[in-house]
C-alpha cells in the first residue's frame, strides 16, 4: 500500500490570503499546505479521498492523471469544491467515475454540482464536465483491491459528522473534534494513522495537539501523522514537540505502511 498526502492544510490553506505572519511567509516548502486530501493505492487500485479546491494543483504536483474512484469524508467546501477538476480524470479514463459518500454527503454534492451527475457531456473525445456516479456508503465496501471500513467521527458544534476510513492497517481521520468509542474500536490494530490536528490550542471544530496525542496514545499505531494544520503551525517547531513515532504531514509526503 502507498499513501500520498496531496494536501494537509486547514480550510483556508497555508499561506492564508492576505496574511503576513511568519509561517505564511516561511520559505520552508513544508509550510506550504493545500487543502486536505490523500490518495491511497493498493496494487492496481488508486483511490482519491476528498476533492479539495486545490485538486488540479495537487494532481500536477503528484504526477497524477487518473484514479479508480473518489471517497468523500463529508461535504464541506474544502473537501468537495474541487469536484469540477475530476473531468480530467474522466478524460483519461474515458469513462464516468464512482463517487462514494454517505447519503447526506452525496445529496450535498448533487445539490451544488448537479451538472456532474447528469449524463456524460462529451464530444469527439472531449469531456466538458465531470461525469460522476453516486455510490452511497452504508457500511464496509470494496473498490478494486482495496477494502474500506468507514467509521463515524464528530466534527464539532452543529456540523455534520465526518467519515473516518480504514484501509487494512492504515486509517485516515480528518475533520474530527470528538472520537466516539465505535471509532476507536474501528481503529484497533492499525499500523499507520493520519489524524486531524489543527493547531496547539483547542478549536471548536477540530482536534488540537494535546487531544490528538492522547488519541494516538490510546490507539497505539506504529506511526502517526498529523494533518489539517493551519497557519499557526510551523513544521519544524511542531515536529520538535512530538514524541517518537509522531510527525506532521507535508504536501507530497508518501507513506508505505
Backbone bond lengths (Angstrom), bond angles and torsions (degrees), N, CA, C in turn:
res aa  C-N    CA-C-N  psi(-1)  N-CA   C-N-CA  omega(-1)  CA-C   N-CA-C  phi
1 X - - - 1.456 - - 1.522 109.85 -
2 X 1.317 115.09 144.67 1.463 121.52 176.38 1.517 108.71 -134.59
3 X 1.323 116.30 134.43 1.462 121.89 176.26 1.519 107.79 -118.68
4 X 1.323 116.79 133.35 1.460 122.12 174.28 1.515 108.81 -116.14
5 X 1.324 116.11 123.73 1.463 121.13 175.97 1.526 107.32 -81.58
6 X 1.318 116.42 105.38 1.461 120.11 177.58 1.521 110.74 -74.81
7 X 1.335 116.32 -40.31 1.456 121.41 179.62 1.506 110.35 -151.53
8 X 1.344 116.73 148.12 1.478 120.76 -177.92 1.521 111.64 -139.61
9 X 1.338 117.44 23.08 1.452 120.63 -176.37 1.510 113.94 -96.20
10 X 1.329 115.67 168.63 1.452 121.88 174.86 1.517 110.84 -69.14
11 X 1.339 115.69 -176.54 1.465 119.93 -171.96 1.521 113.23 -64.36
12 X 1.334 117.57 -23.03 1.459 120.65 178.20 1.510 113.59 -97.31
13 X 1.338 116.60 -2.83 1.451 120.05 -175.14 1.517 111.60 72.09
14 X 1.319 116.02 173.67 1.465 122.87 176.46 1.528 107.04 -136.98
15 X 1.351 119.65 123.44 1.463 126.48 4.83 1.528 112.59 -73.92
16 X 1.322 114.88 154.38 1.452 121.43 173.19 1.528 110.08 -76.24
17 X 1.301 116.84 148.44 1.460 120.68 175.99 1.532 109.45 -59.27
18 X 1.320 116.07 126.94 1.457 121.18 173.95 1.503 115.89 77.43
19 X 1.330 118.89 4.92 1.464 120.44 -177.63 1.522 110.09 -95.98
20 X 1.327 115.87 134.77 1.458 120.85 179.24 1.508 113.45 -112.04
21 X 1.345 117.10 22.09 1.465 119.84 -179.18 1.537 109.90 -67.25
22 X 1.338 117.68 161.63 1.470 119.91 -177.13 1.519 113.91 -57.77
23 X 1.337 118.13 -33.81 1.469 119.75 -178.25 1.521 110.46 -75.98
24 X 1.328 117.38 -39.84 1.465 119.24 176.20 1.530 111.57 -64.91
25 X 1.345 117.88 -25.47 1.470 121.71 178.31 1.527 112.42 -96.69
26 X 1.331 117.04 1.99 1.459 121.09 -175.37 1.532 112.01 -62.57
27 X 1.338 117.38 137.38 1.464 119.72 175.12 1.527 113.35 -81.43
28 X 1.337 117.51 -8.18 1.464 121.41 -179.71 1.525 109.17 -67.24
29 X 1.327 119.56 118.82 1.474 119.99 -178.95 1.522 112.79 -61.85
30 X 1.325 118.29 -20.80 1.461 120.93 178.70 1.525 111.76 -74.45
31 X 1.321 117.01 -10.07 1.467 121.53 173.50 1.528 112.36 -97.50
32 X 1.322 117.57 8.46 1.469 122.21 173.51 1.522 106.69 -101.40
33 X 1.333 116.55 105.18 1.466 120.46 -171.70 1.524 110.70 -120.69
34 X 1.328 116.11 120.50 1.455 120.66 169.08 1.529 108.61 -83.88
35 X 1.325 115.95 173.77 1.464 119.92 -175.11 1.534 110.79 -69.64
36 X 1.351 115.99 155.08 1.465 120.67 -165.04 1.530 113.72 -68.09
37 X 1.322 113.87 134.91 1.455 122.53 174.89 1.518 107.68 -170.03
38 X 1.321 116.66 149.93 1.464 121.34 175.02 1.516 109.30 -137.25
39 X 1.333 115.24 159.63 1.461 122.60 170.32 1.517 107.42 -117.97
40 X 1.336 115.87 132.59 1.461 122.44 179.34 1.525 108.00 -115.21
41 X 1.333 116.58 128.33 1.467 121.60 -178.28 1.527 110.44 -124.61
42 X 1.308 115.46 138.56 1.470 122.70 174.66 1.522 106.95 -143.41
43 X 1.331 117.17 113.65 1.460 119.29 -176.21 1.512 110.14 56.79
44 X 1.328 117.77 -128.82 1.468 120.07 -177.90 1.525 113.66 -83.49
45 X 1.334 117.97 -2.31 1.465 121.11 -173.21 1.518 110.58 -96.29
46 X 1.337 115.80 132.70 1.468 121.81 179.65 1.527 108.65 -131.83
47 X 1.335 116.36 123.17 1.466 122.19 -176.77 1.528 109.68 -120.31
48 X 1.324 115.47 133.43 1.455 122.37 172.58 1.517 108.86 -94.71
49 X 1.331 116.99 130.24 1.459 121.90 174.80 1.523 108.04 -106.54
50 X 1.324 115.56 111.14 1.460 127.01 179.30 1.532 112.54 76.90
51 X 1.326 113.88 151.30 1.470 123.13 -178.01 1.523 108.25 -116.43
52 X 1.313 116.47 81.66 1.463 120.66 -178.02 1.523 111.01 -65.45
53 X 1.340 117.92 154.69 1.467 119.90 177.20 1.529 112.66 -60.39
54 X 1.326 117.26 -16.79 1.459 122.37 -179.94 1.526 112.03 -95.54
55 X 1.330 118.11 20.92 1.465 121.32 -170.11 1.529 113.06 -57.37
56 X 1.326 117.38 -45.28 1.463 119.44 -179.72 1.528 110.71 -58.71
57 X 1.323 116.01 -49.36 1.465 121.37 179.25 1.528 110.93 -59.25
58 X 1.335 117.10 -41.05 1.457 121.35 -178.59 1.526 112.10 -66.18
59 X 1.341 116.76 -43.73 1.465 119.84 179.21 1.527 110.93 -64.32
60 X 1.318 117.29 -40.64 1.459 120.18 178.25 1.522 110.88 -63.02
61 X 1.334 117.04 -43.52 1.466 120.58 -178.75 1.518 111.66 -64.94
62 X 1.344 116.78 -35.46 1.465 121.14 -176.77 1.526 112.85 -90.65
63 X 1.327 117.62 -3.44 1.459 120.62 -177.85 1.511 113.47 68.48
64 X 1.330 117.31 31.51 1.459 122.54 -178.79 1.532 110.73 -96.31
65 X 1.319 115.94 145.81 1.459 120.89 174.52 1.517 111.86 -125.03
66 X 1.332 117.12 -28.79 1.458 118.89 -174.57 1.525 110.82 -150.23
67 X 1.326 115.34 157.24 1.461 123.54 172.70 1.522 107.23 -136.82
68 X 1.335 116.20 166.18 1.462 120.31 -178.29 1.520 112.88 -91.09
69 X 1.328 117.15 -20.78 1.459 121.49 -179.89 1.522 108.22 -169.88
70 X 1.328 115.10 165.60 1.461 122.26 177.18 1.524 108.20 -126.13
71 X 1.334 116.02 138.51 1.460 121.77 173.41 1.527 107.86 -117.59
72 X 1.329 116.94 131.90 1.460 122.00 175.17 1.523 110.12 -100.26
73 X 1.318 116.33 130.81 1.466 119.56 175.58 1.519 111.33 -78.90
74 X 1.335 117.10 -30.26 1.470 122.61 176.33 1.523 107.58 -173.52
75 X 1.329 116.53 -177.78 1.451 120.23 -169.57 1.510 116.40 -104.16
76 X 1.324 119.25 18.31 1.457 119.59 178.39 1.526 110.77 -71.15
77 X 1.338 115.43 153.12 1.453 121.07 -171.50 1.524 112.90 -56.75
78 X 1.335 117.96 -38.78 1.461 119.93 -176.39 1.529 112.36 -72.55
79 X 1.334 117.30 -4.38 1.462 121.83 178.00 1.529 112.57 -116.33
80 X 1.330 116.59 -6.95 1.467 120.21 -170.89 1.517 113.83 -126.99
81 X 1.335 118.10 -31.42 1.452 119.71 -163.72 1.520 115.45 -81.42
82 X 1.327 117.26 10.54 1.459 120.21 167.90 1.513 112.14 -93.82
83 X 1.311 116.48 11.70 1.467 121.92 -169.95 1.535 112.24 -60.32
84 X 1.333 118.28 -30.68 1.457 119.17 -177.14 1.527 111.99 -64.64
85 X 1.341 117.05 -28.37 1.467 119.86 179.78 1.524 112.60 -69.72
86 X 1.325 117.43 -10.01 1.470 119.23 176.36 1.525 112.39 -68.10
87 X 1.321 117.86 -12.65 1.463 118.59 177.03 1.526 110.88 -61.72
88 X 1.350 117.67 -28.82 1.467 119.76 175.15 1.518 110.90 -65.80
89 X 1.342 116.33 -35.89 1.463 120.18 175.66 1.527 109.65 -65.17
90 X 1.329 116.82 -43.69 1.471 119.95 175.71 1.524 111.30 -56.67
91 X 1.318 116.18 -41.11 1.463 120.09 -179.37 1.528 110.61 -61.44
92 X 1.330 116.89 -47.18 1.462 119.87 -176.76 1.530 111.97 -73.07
93 X 1.325 117.58 -29.18 1.470 121.01 174.43 1.522 111.56 -81.40
94 X 1.327 114.69 -26.07 1.469 122.40 -170.66 1.524 110.15 53.13
95 X 1.333 114.55 44.64 1.465 120.75 -178.29 1.530 108.53 -164.62
96 X 1.331 117.94 157.16 1.461 120.55 171.76 1.533 111.24 -60.76
97 X 1.322 115.90 165.97 1.458 123.02 -174.27 1.523 109.50 -126.94
98 X 1.333 117.51 133.07 1.463 121.33 177.28 1.518 110.50 -73.54
99 X 1.330 115.59 134.03 1.458 122.94 176.51 1.526 107.97 -119.23
100 X 1.329 116.30 111.34 1.458 122.51 -177.37 1.525 110.58 -96.25
101 X 1.327 116.38 140.28 1.458 121.19 175.92 1.515 109.50 -175.21
102 X 1.321 115.62 165.05 1.462 118.64 173.48 1.530 108.67 -63.10
103 X 1.333 118.15 153.67 1.469 120.04 -176.65 1.523 114.01 -52.34
104 X 1.328 118.81 -42.38 1.465 120.21 179.99 1.524 111.37 -65.85
105 X 1.323 117.29 -35.93 1.462 120.70 178.25 1.523 110.70 -67.24
106 X 1.322 116.95 -43.18 1.457 120.34 177.45 1.522 111.12 -63.87
107 X 1.336 117.00 -36.81 1.462 120.15 177.85 1.528 110.04 -61.33
108 X 1.339 117.53 -43.71 1.460 120.59 178.24 1.522 111.12 -62.22
109 X 1.330 116.43 -42.87 1.465 119.92 178.98 1.524 110.93 -61.52
110 X 1.323 117.21 -41.64 1.458 120.70 -178.95 1.527 111.97 -71.09
111 X 1.337 116.96 -32.92 1.463 119.64 176.82 1.524 111.35 -67.06
112 X 1.322 117.11 -41.34 1.464 121.44 -174.93 1.530 112.68 -83.92
113 X 1.319 116.29 -31.49 1.471 120.90 -173.45 1.525 110.35 -131.28
114 X 1.334 115.28 50.79 1.458 120.11 -175.54 1.513 113.58 -55.67
115 X 1.340 116.87 -34.67 1.461 120.11 -178.20 1.523 112.58 -61.49
116 X 1.343 117.17 -23.12 1.466 120.37 -178.20 1.526 112.29 -78.60
117 X 1.323 117.05 -9.91 1.463 121.23 -177.48 1.528 111.89 -112.41
118 X 1.328 116.41 6.57 1.456 120.57 175.15 1.531 108.66 -84.86
119 X 1.302 117.00 -177.74 1.466 118.89 179.23 1.528 109.08 -59.52
120 X 1.322 118.00 147.96 1.464 120.41 -178.46 1.524 112.33 -54.37
121 X 1.325 115.83 134.11 1.460 121.81 179.83 1.526 107.44 -101.90
122 X 1.304 115.70 92.91 1.466 121.58 -176.97 1.531 109.57 -131.19
123 X 1.313 114.03 157.58 1.469 119.89 174.79 1.518 108.43 -159.66
124 X 1.319 115.34 119.34 1.461 122.13 176.94 1.529 111.53 50.99
125 X 1.345 115.84 45.77 1.458 120.98 175.62 1.510 115.93 89.00
126 X 1.334 117.53 -10.87 1.465 120.66 179.48 1.525 109.83 -90.88
127 X 1.327 115.80 146.70 1.469 122.34 175.92 1.521 106.82 -115.26
128 X 1.334 116.01 117.77 1.460 120.84 -174.46 1.530 113.02 -93.25
129 X 1.309 116.56 -7.23 1.466 121.84 177.46 1.518 107.27 -159.82
130 X 1.320 117.55 157.19 1.463 118.15 174.40 1.521 110.55 -63.69
131 X 1.319 115.53 151.00 1.466 121.80 177.17 1.522 107.48 -124.19
132 X 1.324 116.20 106.12 1.461 121.78 -171.53 1.518 111.11 -118.79
133 X 1.327 115.49 144.24 1.457 122.58 178.21 1.529 107.54 -113.68
134 X 1.347 118.96 114.73 1.461 119.83 -178.30 1.522 112.12 -70.14
135 X 1.330 116.12 132.74 1.464 123.00 179.05 1.533 108.10 -126.85
136 X 1.335 118.09 102.33 1.468 120.62 -177.20 1.532 111.93 -66.40
137 X 1.327 115.09 135.98 1.462 121.18 173.93 1.520 108.01 -91.97
138 X 1.314 115.80 120.19 1.464 120.85 -179.76 1.528 111.24 -131.41
139 X 1.320 116.35 15.39 1.460 122.44 -178.33 1.512 109.07 156.96
140 X 1.328 118.90 -170.85 1.462 120.63 177.77 1.521 111.36 -58.49
141 X 1.317 116.22 146.94 1.460 121.44 -179.14 1.525 108.30 -151.12
142 X 1.320 116.03 175.32 1.463 121.32 -179.61 1.511 109.78 -134.13
143 X 1.328 115.12 144.20 1.461 122.63 172.41 1.522 105.96 -126.88
144 X 1.302 116.96 108.45 1.449 120.12 -177.57 1.514 111.48 56.51
145 X 1.327 116.42 -124.46 1.463 121.81 -177.56 1.523 113.46 -81.75
146 X 1.330 117.41 -3.22 1.460 120.50 -173.47 1.527 111.82 -106.73
147 X 1.323 115.93 120.97 1.463 121.72 170.56 1.523 108.09 -88.41
148 X 1.332 116.40 135.80 1.459 121.75 -174.86 1.523 109.06 -123.03
149 X 1.337 115.79 127.39 1.462 121.57 174.74 1.523 108.38 -113.18
150 X 1.339 118.45 108.87 1.462 120.60 178.41 1.527 111.12 -85.44
151 X 1.331 116.45 152.41 1.458 120.75 174.29 1.530 108.82 -146.47
152 X 1.335 114.90 146.87 1.465 121.21 -175.35 1.526 111.37 -78.65
153 X 1.341 115.31 141.63 1.463 123.30 174.80 1.530 108.59 -128.87
154 X 1.320 117.63 157.16 1.455 122.46 179.47 1.524 108.43 -102.53
155 X 1.345 115.37 121.92 1.464 120.83 -175.77 1.523 111.74 -82.29
156 X 1.318 118.51 -25.50 1.460 120.73 178.69 1.514 112.60 112.25
157 X 1.345 115.85 143.71 1.452 121.14 178.33 1.514 111.26 62.81
158 X 1.337 116.88 -138.55 1.463 121.23 -179.53 1.526 111.67 -96.09
159 X 1.323 117.14 15.69 1.463 120.31 -179.87 1.518 110.68 -73.74
160 X 1.322 115.52 150.22 1.460 120.21 176.52 1.528 110.00 -63.03
161 X 1.324 117.71 153.14 1.464 119.69 175.47 1.526 110.27 -65.06
162 X 1.320 115.64 161.15 1.454 121.26 175.60 1.524 109.20 -116.34
163 X 1.326 115.18 164.76 1.459 120.37 175.84 1.518 110.28 -101.79
164 X 1.336 115.68 128.04 1.443 120.48 161.62 1.514 107.70 -87.02
165 X 1.317 116.18 156.24 1.463 120.79 -175.04 1.524 109.81 -133.26
166 X 1.328 115.10 132.17 1.462 120.03 174.73 1.527 109.32 -114.95
167 X 1.322 114.89 129.22 1.463 122.64 176.20 1.536 106.46 -120.90
168 X 1.305 118.39 94.98 1.463 120.55 -177.73 1.518 110.81 62.37
169 X 1.334 116.97 -119.23 1.464 122.13 -178.40 1.531 112.79 -92.62
170 X 1.350 116.77 3.16 1.459 121.41 179.14 1.520 110.07 -109.81
171 X 1.343 116.74 140.64 1.465 120.98 176.78 1.516 110.20 -134.55
172 X 1.344 114.33 153.19 1.457 121.93 -176.41 1.522 108.87 -132.20
173 X 1.339 116.40 123.06 1.470 121.66 -177.41 1.520 109.44 -134.67
174 X 1.322 116.71 93.50 1.452 119.95 174.30 1.520 109.77 -107.08
175 X 1.339 116.23 160.13 1.470 123.18 175.14 1.525 111.30 54.20
176 X 1.321 115.41 62.59 1.458 120.05 -179.49 1.533 109.78 -137.53
177 X 1.321 114.87 130.80 1.463 122.24 177.64 1.525 110.91 -103.48
178 X 1.341 116.17 -35.87 1.465 121.02 178.49 1.524 108.73 -133.55
179 X 1.321 115.50 140.09 1.459 121.22 -178.57 1.533 108.47 -109.80
180 X 1.331 118.67 108.32 1.467 120.45 179.98 1.530 111.50 -65.35
181 X 1.324 116.01 161.93 1.464 120.20 178.48 1.525 111.46 -59.31
182 X 1.339 116.61 -34.63 1.463 119.71 179.76 1.532 111.16 -64.19
183 X 1.326 116.06 -32.59 1.460 119.45 177.55 1.525 110.54 -70.24
184 X 1.322 116.59 -42.34 1.463 119.10 176.79 1.525 111.00 -60.91
185 X 1.326 116.45 -37.25 1.464 119.70 177.82 1.528 110.64 -63.68
186 X 1.336 117.13 -39.38 1.463 121.12 179.53 1.526 111.77 -67.96
187 X 1.329 116.58 -24.73 1.464 121.10 -178.18 1.528 113.28 -88.31
188 X 1.296 117.62 -4.70 1.464 120.17 -174.91 1.531 111.24 -59.46
189 X 1.319 115.36 129.20 1.458 121.04 174.93 1.514 115.66 84.24
190 X 1.341 118.87 8.05 1.461 118.91 179.95 1.531 110.79 -71.89
191 X 1.315 115.04 156.10 1.459 121.95 177.87 1.527 111.57 -95.26
192 X 1.337 116.33 -41.44 1.463 122.02 -173.85 1.519 109.13 -134.25
193 X 1.340 115.66 134.91 1.468 120.67 -176.62 1.519 109.23 -134.92
194 X 1.322 117.09 120.50 1.463 121.84 167.23 1.519 106.86 -93.71
195 X 1.355 116.29 123.82 1.462 119.33 -168.94 1.526 110.90 -139.71
196 X 1.319 115.08 146.54 1.458 125.03 -177.65 1.529 111.89 -59.05
197 X 1.351 115.94 134.01 1.462 121.30 171.80 1.524 107.21 -158.73
198 X 1.316 116.50 89.83 1.458 121.79 -171.69 1.521 112.95 -64.00
199 X 1.337 115.85 -42.73 1.460 120.46 -171.49 1.525 109.18 -169.42
200 X 1.335 116.69 -175.59 1.469 120.13 179.87 1.527 110.87 -75.43
201 X 1.319 117.21 -47.28 1.464 119.61 -175.56 1.531 111.30 -82.95
202 X 1.349 117.55 158.74 1.468 120.45 -179.71 1.527 112.69 -61.20
203 X 1.331 114.85 152.89 1.467 123.38 179.46 1.524 108.08 -133.52
204 X 1.328 119.09 150.95 1.462 119.96 179.22 1.518 114.64 -72.73
205 X 1.338 118.73 -14.75 1.462 120.59 -172.36 1.522 114.40 -125.06
206 X 1.318 117.31 -12.18 1.459 120.50 -175.28 1.521 110.22 -136.94
207 X 1.325 114.95 157.49 1.451 119.31 175.11 1.529 109.98 -70.86
208 X 1.324 115.07 154.42 1.458 121.98 177.92 1.526 108.77 -118.79
209 X 1.323 116.84 175.43 1.459 121.14 -167.35 1.526 113.69 -56.82
210 X 1.324 118.59 -51.27 1.460 120.45 -176.82 1.534 110.94 -60.47
211 X 1.323 116.65 -44.06 1.462 119.80 -178.53 1.525 111.43 -67.68
212 X 1.327 116.87 -44.21 1.461 119.60 -179.49 1.525 110.72 -61.81
213 X 1.322 117.76 -40.98 1.465 120.02 178.00 1.529 111.12 -64.32
214 X 1.328 117.31 -34.63 1.472 119.78 176.21 1.521 110.94 -66.44
215 X 1.331 116.73 -40.12 1.465 119.92 175.88 1.532 110.76 -61.66
216 X 1.312 116.20 -44.07 1.466 120.10 -179.83 1.524 110.78 -62.21
217 X 1.329 116.71 -40.59 1.469 120.04 177.73 1.524 111.16 -62.74
218 X 1.320 117.16 -32.27 1.471 120.67 178.58 1.529 111.59 -76.06
219 X 1.313 117.27 -42.89 1.471 121.01 -176.77 1.527 111.34 -76.13
220 X 1.330 116.22 -36.02 1.471 122.62 177.81 1.535 113.93 62.32
221 X 1.324 118.50 48.28 1.472 118.23 172.30 1.528 109.74 -71.29
222 X 1.308 116.20 156.84 1.470 119.59 174.91 1.523 109.94 -64.38
223 X 1.322 115.97 -36.19 1.461 120.97 -176.81 1.518 109.15 -139.35
224 X 1.324 117.43 132.75 1.458 122.60 176.70 1.521 109.01 -125.53
225 X 1.330 115.69 139.00 1.461 121.85 -175.41 1.521 107.72 -129.79
226 X 1.330 116.54 128.12 1.460 121.70 -174.77 1.522 110.66 -91.18
227 X 1.340 115.95 138.63 1.457 120.83 -177.89 1.522 111.09 -135.80
228 X 1.334 116.08 179.13 1.479 124.88 -178.33 1.526 110.48 57.61
229 X 1.335 116.47 45.36 1.464 122.45 -177.48 1.533 110.39 -91.18
230 X 1.319 115.78 136.00 1.465 119.58 -176.51 1.529 111.17 -93.91
231 X 1.329 115.61 -166.89 1.465 119.25 -172.12 1.529 113.50 -82.67
232 X 1.310 119.00 6.62 1.470 120.34 170.26 1.526 111.13 -88.56
233 X 1.323 117.84 -6.00 1.465 122.17 -174.82 1.525 109.99 -101.28
234 X 1.327 116.12 115.14 1.459 121.52 170.25 1.526 108.11 -92.34
235 X 1.315 117.38 127.95 1.465 120.71 -173.80 1.533 112.04 -54.22
236 X 1.313 117.83 -51.43 1.464 120.83 -175.43 1.521 111.60 -65.23
237 X 1.335 117.22 -45.56 1.461 120.32 -179.99 1.522 111.30 -64.34
238 X 1.332 116.69 -41.09 1.463 120.79 -179.56 1.526 110.24 -64.66
239 X 1.328 115.89 -45.67 1.462 120.18 -178.81 1.526 111.32 -59.41
240 X 1.325 117.32 -35.20 1.466 121.15 -178.26 1.531 112.50 -68.81
241 X 1.347 116.64 -20.09 1.469 120.58 -179.54 1.527 113.05 -87.80
242 X 1.320 116.90 -8.31 1.455 120.35 -168.29 1.526 112.29 -94.24
243 X 1.325 116.90 145.87 1.462 120.17 176.88 1.525 111.61 -72.55
244 X 1.305 116.01 168.72 1.453 121.42 178.22 1.527 110.41 -57.19
245 X 1.315 116.77 136.95 1.461 121.37 179.41 1.504 114.65 89.31
246 X 1.344 117.07 -0.84 1.465 121.71 179.52 1.523 107.98 -124.28
247 X 1.333 117.16 136.52 1.460 121.31 -178.00 1.521 110.07 -151.55
248 X 1.338 117.65 156.06 1.470 119.36 173.29 1.526 110.08 -76.51
249 X 1.316 116.01 151.02 1.459 120.91 170.97 1.526 109.30 -78.01
250 X 1.321 115.60 167.21 1.458 121.98 168.14 1.521 107.73 -148.00
251 X 1.301 116.77 152.91 1.468 120.26 -178.50 1.521 109.83 -61.26
252 X 1.327 115.52 131.03 1.453 121.49 -179.16 1.522 114.08 93.15
253 X 1.309 117.16 -5.04 1.467 121.49 179.04 1.524 110.06 -61.12
254 X 1.317 117.38 137.65 1.462 121.63 174.37 1.521 109.67 -117.99
255 X 1.323 115.64 143.59 1.459 122.97 -174.42 1.514 108.42 -134.48
256 X 1.311 117.21 136.51 1.452 121.74 175.87 1.518 108.27 -127.84
257 X 1.344 117.50 92.07 1.478 121.40 -176.32 1.541 111.21 -59.18
